[in-house]
Amino acid sequence: MGAVEYGIQNRKVDDIGLIQGAARLTPERIQKTIQKVLAGETGAKLKAYSEICVRCGLCAEACHFYMSHDGDPSYSPVGKVKQTMWVMLDKKGKVSPEFIYQAAQVAYTECNLCKRCVQYCPFGIDTAYIMLVVRRICHLLGVIPQYIQDTAHSHASTMNQMWVKDDEWIDALQWQEDEARDEIPNLRIPLEKEGAEIMYSVIGPEPKFRTQLIMQAAVLMNEAGMDWTMPATTGWDNSDMAMYTGDNEIMARLKRDHFECAQRLKVKRIVMGECGHAFRSIYDMGNRALAWRMHPVPVVHALEFYWELLRDGKLKVAKPFEKTVTLHDPCNVIRGRGLHEKAREVVRAFCPNFIEMIPNREHNYCCSAGGGVINCGPPFKNVRVQGNRVKAEQLKATGAEVCISPCHNCHGGLEDIIHGYKLGMELKFLIDIIYECMEKPNAAE
Amino acid sequence: MVEIYNFVVGPLAWVGWGIFVVGIIYKLIYMYSLARAKDYSSLDYMSLPFSLRSIFVWSIPFYATNWKRNPAMTVATFLFHICLIAVPVFLLAHVVLWQKFFGITWATLPDQAADYMTLAVIAACVFFGVRRATDLRARYVTSYKDWLILILVASPFVTGFLAYHQIFNYKFMIILHIVSGLAWLALIPFTRLSHMFLGLFTRAYAGSEFGKVRHVKDW
């Protein structure tokens, strides 16, 4: 090696969850846990990935962390695997508590599981999957950043991400119903309506601190004449941080609760708000944990739902949104579900001044907040903001006044990037623009 | 010398080829049963059309985004792999051996072309070596194993080239050539070189997930 020793050891961050978790470990427990996960939960996929990777480093430029750190190879996807999984495999789990601390920091805070690197590896090696296995091991060892572990605890005890109590949930909906009725007097947020066509589900943070999104969605449903409902019981929260901590058991419980809630209400389908990771958990990971090939109840993401309404003439543009806008493609619904063209059709319908950021669609750079990274909280804020300089450059190059980010995690991450790099851009959900510019036939004068 | 030569083209060749063929079959069966036991939630999404699409697309130079981004690496990689397979299979001197021992024969490359292609393989190995030593992206993740593999892959071509041009002792060189070639074959199933066949399956899986589930391109 050269004079500089690149690696996580140079950038350790103090986090009480990691510190206290690592302090409780013994080498025996680490070894036993790693071997248990490797033998019991991984198979040909991890073996093949580890064996055939030819260490070419071609994945590096896929990763925003690498692109934002002036060629520091320890931020490349393969560099992260080298610092975590390869060591665990080589040493057959005989690693120190300090090593687990560092591996946890890499896996939880320096990889957003966005899978862009899969598109750059000639063998299609899925580094996000490897990082999830590392997280699974760290979860079983109890070495997890405190903030995200708190959300997983919330999921486990309340079945929602934000410690929202049963009555607070209903309260929040009634409050938003009240707010909306100022403008749309006939509007209701139908609770527990059995046999409705649509169950609308949101993530825990919506009732907690992005409540206006519920109001806007209610206006859209009402004005488009949808037969819809929201549940009054658990199962309303489609989010899933347990999926990101490595707590696969809670992940499966959450998804089961969500699907069973829709089945209890006998709805035809679930429409979910503008959230990426929640979509991943119902479409990619949670369903598989429950041994469902696809979700047992049809699920439509907001982007596709808006597109449908527009196509069917149920959503109409009252006035164009004149500011110049750009669109950030969130990994979980674009690289995860291919909704990029539908998203563009909706954006173009409302925004005549649309500018593409480059790269875009399934090649878009990650927001650096997803994959649970933003949920690791304030100790790691700089990790993700400094780790995404390339996103700031990408946004700036568009010259747009407004960035549309149809995903909660992306939204949080981009907000910090826009402030951190002083881009002076406005940030909006797509529903913000739709709500502002749509025809509202039932609105009071 | 003659006895040694007879030994390496006789019993040793059977051993080398045997390990190569049986090793690959064993590895494929082992990996498939392991995938069925442990990775069913991935295996279930495999799709033949999307697998083939992915393999096909990545086999075209400068088509995938990342091939475009790394032109030198793309040229070296494609040249290397094409020559690496074509030279041993279609070399006249090799086909003659197949004819002598099994009575079968097929098209051959002109010696001059094979000579240039051998040089191309060696040049690509030098390129990979220099890149491994100087490009931080590769150097950071390189271990001694990667160097051994590179030397292993280059040696049958270097020795073959020297033998063909009768540089140094021909008889010694040809034996070295055969031994290193057989070692290379025998090690394919058990080292990083297994990407020769396993790489098709990881590519196929990525293609299936991206095509069938994610509805996006994986290149």
HADDOCK unambig.tbl for C-alpha pairs under 7 A between the chains (distance, minus, plus):
assign (segid A and resid 41 and name CA) (segid B and resid 38 and name CA) 6.59 0.50 0.50
assign (segid A and resid 42 and name CA) (segid B and resid 38 and name CA) 6.13 0.50 0.50
assign (segid A and resid 43 and name CA) (segid B and resid 34 and name CA) 5.75 0.50 0.50
assign (segid A and resid 43 and name CA) (segid B and resid 35 and name CA) 5.92 0.50 0.50
assign (segid A and resid 43 and name CA) (segid B and resid 38 and name CA) 5.09 0.50 0.50
assign (segid A and resid 43 and name CA) (segid B and resid 39 and name CA) 6.07 0.50 0.50
assign (segid A and resid 44 and name CA) (segid B and resid 31 and name CA) 5.37 0.50 0.50
assign (segid A and resid 44 and name CA) (segid B and resid 34 and name CA) 5.47 0.50 0.50
assign (segid A and resid 44 and name CA) (segid B and resid 35 and name CA) 4.92 0.50 0.50
assign (segid A and resid 44 and name CA) (segid B and resid 39 and name CA) 6.90 0.50 0.50
assign (segid A and resid 45 and name CA) (segid B and resid 39 and name CA) 6.91 0.50 0.50
assign (segid A and resid 48 and name CA) (segid B and resid 198 and name CA) 6.82 0.50 0.50
assign (segid A and resid 51 and name CA) (segid B and resid 191 and name CA) 6.97 0.50 0.50
assign (segid A and resid 51 and name CA) (segid B and resid 192 and name CA) 5.46 0.50 0.50
assign (segid A and resid 52 and name CA) (segid B and resid 192 and name CA) 4.74 0.50 0.50
assign (segid A and resid 52 and name CA) (segid B and resid 193 and name CA) 6.92 0.50 0.50
assign (segid A and resid 52 and name CA) (segid B and resid 194 and name CA) 6.26 0.50 0.50
assign (segid A and resid 52 and name CA) (segid B and resid 195 and name CA) 4.85 0.50 0.50
assign (segid A and resid 52 and name CA) (segid B and resid 199 and name CA) 6.83 0.50 0.50
assign (segid A and resid 53 and name CA) (segid B and resid 192 and name CA) 6.92 0.50 0.50
assign (segid A and resid 54 and name CA) (segid B and resid 192 and name CA) 6.45 0.50 0.50
assign (segid A and resid 55 and name CA) (segid B and resid 138 and name CA) 6.00 0.50 0.50
assign (segid A and resid 55 and name CA) (segid B and resid 141 and name CA) 5.88 0.50 0.50
assign (segid A and resid 55 and name CA) (segid B and resid 142 and name CA) 6.26 0.50 0.50
assign (segid A and resid 56 and name CA) (segid B and resid 138 and name CA) 5.06 0.50 0.50
assign (segid A and resid 57 and name CA) (segid B and resid 137 and name CA) 4.82 0.50 0.50
assign (segid A and resid 57 and name CA) (segid B and resid 138 and name CA) 4.74 0.50 0.50
assign (segid A and resid 60 and name CA) (segid B and resid 137 and name CA) 6.70 0.50 0.50
assign (segid A and resid 73 and name CA) (segid B and resid 136 and name CA) 6.20 0.50 0.50
assign (segid A and resid 73 and name CA) (segid B and resid 137 and name CA) 5.19 0.50 0.50
assign (segid A and resid 73 and name CA) (segid B and resid 140 and name CA) 6.29 0.50 0.50
assign (segid A and resid 79 and name CA) (segid B and resid 141 and name CA) 6.30 0.50 0.50
assign (segid A and resid 82 and name CA) (segid B and resid 141 and name CA) 6.48 0.50 0.50
assign (segid A and resid 119 and name CA) (segid B and resid 218 and name CA) 4.82 0.50 0.50
assign (segid A and resid 119 and name CA) (segid B and resid 219 and name CA) 4.97 0.50 0.50
assign (segid A and resid 120 and name CA) (segid B and resid 66 and name CA) 5.48 0.50 0.50
assign (segid A and resid 120 and name CA) (segid B and resid 219 and name CA) 6.62 0.50 0.50
assign (segid A and resid 122 and name CA) (segid B and resid 58 and name CA) 6.91 0.50 0.50
assign (segid A and resid 123 and name CA) (segid B and resid 199 and name CA) 5.58 0.50 0.50
assign (segid A and resid 123 and name CA) (segid B and resid 202 and name CA) 5.91 0.50 0.50
assign (segid A and resid 123 and name CA) (segid B and resid 203 and name CA) 4.98 0.50 0.50
assign (segid A and resid 124 and name CA) (segid B and resid 202 and name CA) 6.04 0.50 0.50
assign (segid A and resid 124 and name CA) (segid B and resid 203 and name CA) 5.09 0.50 0.50
assign (segid A and resid 124 and name CA) (segid B and resid 206 and name CA) 5.33 0.50 0.50
assign (segid A and resid 125 and name CA) (segid B and resid 202 and name CA) 6.70 0.50 0.50
assign (segid A and resid 288 and name CA) (segid B and resid 41 and name CA) 6.01 0.50 0.50
assign (segid A and resid 335 and name CA) (segid B and resid 214 and name CA) 6.36 0.50 0.50
assign (segid A and resid 335 and name CA) (segid B and resid 216 and name CA) 6.28 0.50 0.50
assign (segid A and resid 336 and name CA) (segid B and resid 214 and name CA) 4.73 0.50 0.50
assign (segid A and resid 337 and name CA) (segid B and resid 213 and name CA) 6.94 0.50 0.50
assign (segid A and resid 337 and name CA) (segid B and resid 214 and name CA) 4.20 0.50 0.50
assign (segid A and resid 337 and name CA) (segid B and resid 215 and name CA) 5.71 0.50 0.50
assign (segid A and resid 338 and name CA) (segid B and resid 214 and name CA) 5.85 0.50 0.50
assign (segid A and resid 338 and name CA) (segid B and resid 215 and name CA) 4.93 0.50 0.50
assign (segid A and resid 338 and name CA) (segid B and resid 216 and name CA) 5.31 0.50 0.50
assign (segid A and resid 362 and name CA) (segid B and resid 216 and name CA) 6.88 0.50 0.50
